[in-house]
Amino acid sequence: MSWFLHRLNIILGIIAVIAVVAVYSQKHMAELTAEEIGRIESAIAKQQADLSILKADWAYLNQPTHIQPIVDRHNDVLNLQVAKVEQFGSFSDLPMRPQQRLDTDALDALFETIEAGEDPIGSLLEGLL
């Protein structure tokens, strides 16, 4: 019997060592993953800061007070003209909205069933069940 217990102890010891190595490797992989997540989050924060600066620059550069001197300087090359109201069209050019036709017969039937004291939604639900 002691031979069996001796071998069982050896096997359990080997299993315990393997389990310790596996747990340590999992811990190490989790730490590496956490470091990588930290690097990615800091890169995202930097890119968001850069994006906010670019948006501010874009808003400044698109101000009419900034663009008008450039247009005036290059007006002979660009040959820009002021847009006229007639270029955009008129309301008469727009198609009329199609008329919506209500199904008055179906509405009358619905109101008749409600006035009769019946619940049309309840009858639909009972028909489904």
PAKOL-259599 format. One line per 4 residues: number of its first residue (from 1); their letters; for each residue x, y, z of N, C-alpha, C, O. Coordinates in nm, 4 decimals. Example, Ala and Ser with C-alpha at 12.3 -4.5 7.8 and 13.67 -1.06 7.14 Angstrom:
<pts>
1	as	1.3190/-0.5690/0.7800/1.2300/-0.4500/0.7800/1.3200/-0.3300/0.7800/1.4236/-0.3319/0.8465  1.2850/-0.2250/0.7080/1.3670/-0.1060/0.7140/1.2900/0.0030/0.7870/1.3409/0.1138/0.8039
</pts>
This chain:
<pts>
1	mswf	0.0810/-0.1186/0.0000/0.0000/0.0000/0.0000/0.0859/0.1259/0.0000/0.0491/0.2257/-0.0619  0.2001/0.1225/0.0686/0.2854/0.2405/0.0743/0.3447/0.2712/-0.0636/0.3711/0.3869/-0.0961  0.3650/0.1673/-0.1436/0.4136/0.1875/-0.2797/0.3137/0.2694/-0.3610/0.3527/0.3593/-0.4355  0.1854/0.2384/-0.3467/0.0793/0.3103/-0.4172/0.0723/0.4556/-0.3709/0.0616/0.5461/-0.4536
5	lhrl	0.0782/0.4788/-0.2398/0.0735/0.6152/-0.1859/0.1971/0.6950/-0.2274/0.1882/0.8149/-0.2540  0.3108/0.6289/-0.2327/0.4326/0.6963/-0.2745/0.4208/0.7455/-0.4194/0.4533/0.8606/-0.4489  0.3748/0.6593/-0.5083/0.3568/0.6994/-0.6491/0.2463/0.8034/-0.6634/0.2587/0.8950/-0.7446  0.1393/0.7913/-0.5866/0.0310/0.8895/-0.5897/0.0825/1.0267/-0.5468/0.0466/1.1279/-0.6069
9	niil	0.1663/1.0307/-0.4434/0.2250/1.1574/-0.3990/0.3143/1.2189/-0.5058/0.3147/1.3405/-0.5247  0.3889/1.1359/-0.5747/0.4761/1.1861/-0.6818/0.3916/1.2443/-0.7957/0.4203/1.3529/-0.8460  0.2880/1.1715/-0.8354/0.1999/1.2181/-0.9436/0.1311/1.3482/-0.9034/0.1249/1.4422/-0.9827  0.0791/1.3542/-0.7800/0.0127/1.4761/-0.7336/0.1112/1.5926/-0.7239/0.0741/1.7069/-0.7504
13	giia	0.2347/1.5652/-0.6868/0.3375/1.6699/-0.6827/0.3671/1.7245/-0.8216/0.3819/1.8453/-0.8397  0.3756/1.6349/-0.9196/0.3999/1.6785/-1.0579/0.2825/1.7622/-1.1079/0.3015/1.8651/-1.1728  0.1618/1.7173/-1.0771/0.0417/1.7926/-1.1181/0.0410/1.9304/-1.0517/0.0041/2.0292/-1.1152  0.0817/1.9378/-0.9235/0.0857/2.0666/-0.8533/0.1882/2.1597/-0.9169/0.1619/2.2790/-0.9319
17	viav	0.3047/2.1073/-0.9545/0.4070/2.1904/-1.0194/0.3563/2.2407/-1.1542/0.3758/2.3573/-1.1886  0.2914/2.1532/-1.2304/0.2359/2.1936/-1.3605/0.1293/2.3027/-1.3408/0.1231/2.3989/-1.4174  0.0454/2.2863/-1.2371/-0.0588/2.3864/-1.2101/0.0019/2.5206/-1.1713/-0.0485/2.6251/-1.2124  0.1107/2.5192/-1.0919/0.1768/2.6441/-1.0521/0.2363/2.7135/-1.1744/0.2254/2.8353/-1.1882
21	vavy	0.2991/2.6365/-1.2631/0.3572/2.6945/-1.3840/0.2470/2.7521/-1.4728/0.2638/2.8597/-1.5302  0.1348/2.6817/-1.4842/0.0241/2.7301/-1.5676/-0.0344/2.8596/-1.5101/-0.0618/2.9535/-1.5849  -0.0537/2.8652/-1.3790/-0.1083/2.9856/-1.3163/-0.0118/3.1030/-1.3338/-0.0551/3.2143/-1.3634  0.1174/3.0797/-1.3160/0.2158/3.1861/-1.3334/0.2163/3.2377/-1.4770/0.2235/3.3585/-1.4995
25	sqkh	0.2086/3.1466/-1.5744/0.2097/3.1896/-1.7139/0.0835/3.2698/-1.7471/0.0897/3.3672/-1.8221  -0.0299/3.2292/-1.6918/-0.1539/3.3050/-1.7130/-0.1426/3.4445/-1.6525/-0.1864/3.5426/-1.7126  -0.0834/3.4529/-1.5326/-0.0642/3.5821/-1.4670/0.0260/3.6707/-1.5517/-0.0023/3.7892/-1.5692  0.1335/3.6150/-1.6039/0.2271/3.6904/-1.6862/0.1589/3.7391/-1.8140/0.1779/3.8540/-1.8540
29	mael	0.0804/3.6539/-1.8781/0.0082/3.6935/-1.9990/-0.0931/3.8030/-1.9684/-0.1106/3.8945/-2.0489  -0.1603/3.7955/-1.8532/-0.2573/3.8989/-1.8147/-0.1875/4.0326/-1.7925/-0.2409/4.1371/-1.8295  -0.0685/4.0303/-1.7323/0.0061/4.1543/-1.7122/0.0499/4.2146/-1.8449/0.0426/4.3361/-1.8634  0.0952/4.1308/-1.9371/0.1346/4.1807/-2.0694/0.0151/4.2408/-2.1425/0.0277/4.3442/-2.2081
33	taee	-0.0992/4.1772/-2.1313/-0.2204/4.2285/-2.1950/-0.2609/4.3617/-2.1334/-0.3012/4.4533/-2.2051  -0.2505/4.3735/-2.0005/-0.2845/4.4998/-1.9343/-0.1904/4.6116/-1.9780/-0.2346/4.7249/-1.9971  -0.0629/4.5821/-1.9941/0.0321/4.6825/-2.0428/-0.0019/4.7250/-2.1847/0.0038/4.8435/-2.2175  -0.0371/4.6290/-2.2686/-0.0733/4.6616/-2.4066/-0.1995/4.7472/-2.4109/-0.2078/4.8413/-2.4899
37	igri	-0.2971/4.7159/-2.3272/-0.4200/4.7964/-2.3206/-0.3864/4.9382/-2.2771/-0.4418/5.0340/-2.3310  -0.2962/4.9529/-2.1801/-0.2543/5.0857/-2.1360/-0.1884/5.1647/-2.2482/-0.2149/5.2837/-2.2647  -0.1026/5.0986/-2.3255/-0.0374/5.1668/-2.4387/-0.1401/5.2097/-2.5429/-0.1329/5.3205/-2.5961  -0.2350/5.1222/-2.5714/-0.3370/5.1546/-2.6713/-0.4242/5.2701/-2.6227/-0.4569/5.3596/-2.7006
41	esai	-0.4625/5.2690/-2.4940/-0.5449/5.3768/-2.4409/-0.4705/5.5094/-2.4436/-0.5309/5.6126/-2.4728  -0.3408/5.5093/-2.4138/-0.2658/5.6348/-2.4198/-0.2515/5.6827/-2.5641/-0.2534/5.8033/-2.5890  -0.2373/5.5906/-2.6594/-0.2308/5.6295/-2.8005/-0.3640/5.6892/-2.8455/-0.3664/5.7864/-2.9210  -0.4737/5.6315/-2.7994/-0.6057/5.6852/-2.8340/-0.6228/5.8245/-2.7753/-0.6734/5.9142/-2.8428
45	akqq	-0.5814/5.8438/-2.6504/-0.5924/5.9758/-2.5875/-0.5099/6.0791/-2.6637/-0.5542/6.1923/-2.6825  -0.3893/6.0404/-2.7078/-0.3049/6.1334/-2.7844/-0.3700/6.1673/-2.9174/-0.3688/6.2831/-2.9593  -0.4268/6.0674/-2.9844/-0.4918/6.0935/-3.1122/-0.6153/6.1809/-3.0947/-0.6437/6.2651/-3.1799  -0.6895/6.1620/-2.9847/-0.8056/6.2473/-2.9594/-0.7618/6.3914/-2.9330/-0.8285/6.4849/-2.9772
49	adls	-0.6519/6.4102/-2.8624/-0.6007/6.5453/-2.8388/-0.5573/6.6084/-2.9710/-0.5863/6.7253/-2.9967  -0.4879/6.5313/-3.0545/-0.4471/6.5827/-3.1856/-0.5691/6.6183/-3.2708/-0.5693/6.7192/-3.3412  -0.6720/6.5348/-3.2637/-0.7935/6.5600/-3.3406/-0.8635/6.6876/-3.2943/-0.9144/6.7637/-3.3767  -0.8663/6.7113/-3.1642/-0.9307/6.8334/-3.1156/-0.8532/6.9566/-3.1609/-0.9135/7.0596/-3.1911
53	ilka	-0.7206/6.9475/-3.1659/-0.6400/7.0593/-3.2164/-0.6679/7.0812/-3.3653/-0.6813/7.1951/-3.4100  -0.6764/6.9730/-3.4411/-0.7049/6.9862/-3.5839/-0.8437/7.0444/-3.6082/-0.8622/7.1231/-3.7009  -0.9414/7.0066/-3.5260/-1.0762/7.0628/-3.5401/-1.0752/7.2125/-3.5108/-1.1426/7.2897/-3.5789  -0.9995/7.2530/-3.4105/-0.9895/7.3950/-3.3791/-0.9232/7.4707/-3.4938/-0.9680/7.5792/-3.5306
57	dway	-0.8164/7.4139/-3.5505/-0.7514/7.4768/-3.6655/-0.8466/7.4867/-3.7843/-0.8512/7.5891/-3.8525  -0.9215/7.3811/-3.8085/-1.0168/7.3800/-3.9200/-1.1242/7.4863/-3.8986/-1.1612/7.5558/-3.9932  -1.1746/7.5002/-3.7768/-1.2755/7.6020/-3.7487/-1.2181/7.7417/-3.7712/-1.2873/7.8295/-3.8227  -1.0936/7.7624/-3.7333/-1.0306/7.8934/-3.7549/-1.0115/7.9220/-3.9033/-1.0383/8.0325/-3.9505
61	lnqp	-0.9647/7.8204/-3.9764/-0.9369/7.8417/-4.1177/-1.0634/7.8572/-4.2013/-1.0568/7.9134/-4.3107  -1.1764/7.8102/-4.1545/-1.3015/7.8202/-4.2289/-1.3823/7.9439/-4.1936/-1.4936/7.9599/-4.2437  -1.3307/8.0306/-4.1103/-1.4032/8.1530/-4.0780/-1.4080/8.2425/-4.2013/-1.3086/8.2551/-4.2728  -1.5227/8.3043/-4.2265/-1.5330/8.3928/-4.3435/-1.4322/8.5081/-4.3401/-1.3857/8.5520/-4.4453
65	thiq	-1.3981/8.5572/-4.2216/-1.3004/8.6658/-4.2130/-1.1618/8.6190/-4.2538/-1.0779/8.7005/-4.2920  -1.1370/8.4920/-4.2464/-1.0080/8.4365/-4.2888/-1.0087/8.4031/-4.4374/-0.9065/8.4168/-4.5047  -1.1233/8.3594/-4.4889/-1.1323/8.3151/-4.6279/-1.1460/8.4335/-4.7241/-1.0912/8.4301/-4.8343  -1.2185/8.5378/-4.6834/-1.2453/8.6497/-4.7746/-1.1185/8.7172/-4.8280/-1.1132/8.7455/-4.9477
69	pivd	-1.0159/8.7446/-4.7460/-0.8937/8.8027/-4.8038/-0.8262/8.7107/-4.9056/-0.7678/8.7587/-5.0027  -0.8334/8.5820/-4.8849/-0.7751/8.4874/-4.9808/-0.8514/8.4920/-5.1125/-0.7918/8.4910/-5.2202  -0.9843/8.4972/-5.1024/-1.0669/8.5053/-5.2232/-1.0390/8.6358/-5.2961/-1.0263/8.6372/-5.4185  -1.0296/8.7447/-5.2220/-1.0021/8.8744/-5.2857/-0.8658/8.8731/-5.3558/-0.8517/8.9286/-5.4648
73	rhnd	-0.7677/8.8113/-5.2949/-0.6335/8.8065/-5.3517/-0.6288/8.7265/-5.4822/-0.5536/8.7603/-5.5736  -0.7093/8.6207/-5.4899/-0.7044/8.5312/-5.6059/-0.8304/8.5411/-5.6914/-0.8626/8.4478/-5.7650  -0.9009/8.6516/-5.6826/-1.0266/8.6660/-5.7545/-1.0065/8.6632/-5.9060/-1.0921/8.6121/-5.9781  -0.8958/8.7167/-5.9550/-0.8736/8.7162/-6.0996/-0.8535/8.5754/-6.1537/-0.8907/8.5483/-6.2679
77	vlnl	-0.7960/8.4853/-6.0756/-0.7755/8.3473/-6.1194/-0.9016/8.2641/-6.0984/-0.9393/8.1841/-6.1840  -0.9661/8.2839/-5.9838/-1.0831/8.2028/-5.9507/-1.2073/8.2459/-6.0278/-1.2923/8.1629/-6.0601  -1.2181/8.3749/-6.0572/-1.3323/8.4307/-6.1282/-1.4635/8.3917/-6.0597/-1.5579/8.3469/-6.1248  -1.4677/8.4091/-5.9289/-1.5874/8.3755/-5.8519/-1.6898/8.4875/-5.8624/-1.6546/8.6052/-5.8706
81	qvak	-1.8152/8.4496/-5.8620/-1.9238/8.5466/-5.8663/-2.0213/8.5140/-5.7546/-2.0289/8.4011/-5.7062  -2.0954/8.6165/-5.7153/-2.1940/8.5979/-5.6096/-2.3099/8.5163/-5.6653/-2.3568/8.5407/-5.7765  -2.3553/8.4197/-5.5871/-2.4672/8.3361/-5.6305/-2.5964/8.4165/-5.6285/-2.6197/8.4967/-5.5381  -2.6791/8.3941/-5.7285/-2.8081/8.4635/-5.7383/-2.9171/8.3694/-5.6897/-2.9030/8.2472/-5.6947
85	veqf	-3.0229/8.4273/-5.6439/-3.1332/8.3490/-5.5896/-3.1927/8.2590/-5.6975/-3.2361/8.1478/-5.6677  -3.1954/8.3048/-5.8203/-3.2567/8.2273/-5.9289/-3.1792/8.0986/-5.9584/-3.2345/8.0057/-6.0173  -3.0531/8.0921/-5.9184/-2.9728/7.9729/-5.9444/-3.0189/7.8533/-5.8618/-2.9921/7.7389/-5.8986  -3.0862/7.8776/-5.7534/-3.1267/7.7691/-5.6642/-3.2636/7.7130/-5.6980/-3.2998/7.6074/-5.6461
89	gsfs	-3.3413/7.7794/-5.7830/-3.4739/7.7313/-5.8176/-3.5800/7.8036/-5.7379/-3.5503/7.8925/-5.6582  -3.7044/7.7642/-5.7605/-3.8148/7.8287/-5.6895/-3.9067/7.7217/-5.6333/-3.8936/7.6029/-5.6625  -3.9993/7.7677/-5.5524/-4.0932/7.6737/-5.4917/-4.1854/7.6112/-5.5956/-4.2328/7.4992/-5.5765  -4.2111/7.6805/-5.7032/-4.2990/7.6241/-5.8064/-4.2339/7.5056/-5.8773/-4.3034/7.4234/-5.9369
93	dlpm	-4.1015/7.4963/-5.8714/-4.0324/7.3820/-5.9336/-4.0444/7.2541/-5.8514/-4.0227/7.1445/-5.9032  -4.0783/7.2675/-5.7261/-4.0890/7.1498/-5.6395/-4.2165/7.0732/-5.6708/-4.3201/7.1353/-5.6945  -4.2125/6.9405/-5.6715/-4.3359/6.8641/-5.6954/-4.4279/6.8719/-5.5744/-4.3829/6.8850/-5.4605  -4.5550/6.8638/-5.6010/-4.6527/6.8671/-5.4924/-4.6467/6.7367/-5.4148/-4.6157/6.6309/-5.4695
97	rpqq	-4.6767/6.7466/-5.2880/-4.6807/6.6274/-5.2036/-4.8023/6.5454/-5.2434/-4.9110/6.6006/-5.2607  -4.7855/6.4136/-5.2583/-4.9029/6.3321/-5.2940/-5.0051/6.3326/-5.1811/-4.9705/6.3322/-5.0630  -5.1296/6.3335/-5.2203/-5.2361/6.3344/-5.1199/-5.2470/6.1970/-5.0560/-5.2396/6.0939/-5.1228  -5.2647/6.1988/-4.9256/-5.2810/6.0719/-4.8550/-5.4298/6.0409/-4.8460/-5.5093/6.1232/-4.8003
101	rldt	-5.4654/5.9234/-4.8894/-5.6057/5.8830/-4.8861/-5.6249/5.7877/-4.7682/-5.5567/5.6860/-4.7565  -5.7188/5.8231/-4.6822/-5.7494/5.7385/-4.5679/-5.8523/5.6349/-4.6084/-5.9405/5.6619/-4.6900  -5.8408/5.5176/-4.5517/-5.9380/5.4113/-4.5746/-6.0547/5.4353/-4.4785/-6.0571/5.3839/-4.3667  -6.1509/5.5144/-4.5254/-6.2625/5.5534/-4.4371/-6.3514/5.4341/-4.4029/-6.4084/5.4302/-4.2939
105	dald	-6.3643/5.3386/-4.4911/-6.4472/5.2217/-4.4612/-6.3886/5.1422/-4.3449/-6.4622/5.0968/-4.2572  -6.2565/5.1253/-4.3439/-6.1929/5.0516/-4.2352/-6.2038/5.1289/-4.1041/-6.2248/5.0695/-3.9983  -6.1894/5.2608/-4.1108/-6.2045/5.3414/-3.9889/-6.3466/5.3355/-3.9362/-6.3676/5.3241/-3.8154  -6.4459/5.3431/-4.0266/-6.5862/5.3333/-3.9830/-6.6125/5.1988/-3.9165/-6.6810/5.1930/-3.8144
109	alfe	-6.5591/5.0905/-3.9728/-6.5785/4.9578/-3.9141/-6.5125/4.9502/-3.7770/-6.5678/4.8898/-3.6851  -6.3960/5.0101/-3.7625/-6.3272/5.0110/-3.6337/-6.4084/5.0852/-3.5289/-6.4247/5.0372/-3.4167  -6.4598/5.2033/-3.5656/-6.5381/5.2813/-3.4697/-6.6683/5.2109/-3.4339/-6.7143/5.2216/-3.3202  -6.7284/5.1397/-3.5276/-6.8509/5.0658/-3.4998/-6.8252/4.9534/-3.3997/-6.9067/4.9302/-3.3104
113	tiea	-6.7122/4.8833/-3.4138/-6.6821/4.7763/-3.3187/-6.6507/4.8336/-3.1805/-6.6836/4.7717/-3.0794  -6.5883/4.9491/-3.1750/-6.5605/5.0110/-3.0455/-6.6892/5.0566/-2.9805/-6.7081/5.0372/-2.8604  -6.7794/5.1175/-3.0586/-6.9085/5.1625/-3.0046/-6.9946/5.0442/-2.9601/-7.0766/5.0576/-2.8693  -6.9760/4.9292/-3.0237/-7.0528/4.8102/-2.9859/-6.9999/4.7487/-2.8568/-7.0589/4.6542/-2.8044
117	gedp	-6.8895/4.8013/-2.8055/-6.8350/4.7513/-2.6802/-6.7330/4.6401/-2.6977/-6.6909/4.5793/-2.5993  -6.6934/4.6129/-2.8186/-6.5939/4.5087/-2.8425/-6.4542/4.5708/-2.8422/-6.4351/4.6883/-2.8737  -6.3592/4.4882/-2.8058/-6.2192/4.5317/-2.8064/-6.1521/4.4713/-2.9290/-6.1226/4.3518/-2.9294  -6.1267/4.5517/-3.0344/-6.0701/4.4932/-3.1572/-5.9287/4.4398/-3.1374/-5.8919/4.3395/-3.1986
121	igsl	-5.8492/4.5045/-3.0538/-5.7137/4.4563/-3.0299/-5.7181/4.3267/-2.9498/-5.6415/4.2341/-2.9766  -5.8076/4.3202/-2.8517/-5.8210/4.1976/-2.7735/-5.8644/4.0803/-2.8587/-5.8164/3.9685/-2.8402  -5.9558/4.1054/-2.9527/-5.9987/3.9957/-3.0404/-5.8856/3.9518/-3.1331/-5.8749/3.8336/-3.1659  -5.8016/4.0456/-3.1755/-5.6855/4.0072/-3.2572/-5.5881/3.9215/-3.1769/-5.5346/3.8226/-3.2269
125	legl	-5.5662/3.9611/-3.0519/-5.4751/3.8846/-2.9678/-5.5314/3.7464/-2.9367/-5.4566/3.6486/-2.9345  -5.6601/3.7369/-2.9130/-5.7212/3.6062/-2.8866/-5.7122/3.5175/-3.0099/-5.6959/3.3960/-2.9982  -5.7228/3.5777/-3.1280/-5.7099/3.5000/-3.2510/-5.5678/3.4450/-3.2685/-5.5490/3.3384/-3.3272  -5.4674/3.5184/-3.2171/-5.3309/3.4710/-3.2272/-5.3022/3.3579/-3.1286/-5.2253/3.2665/-3.1584
129	l	-5.3641/3.3650/-3.0123/-5.3381/3.2637/-2.9104/-5.4276/3.1479/-2.9348/-5.4232/3.0498/-2.8606
</pts>
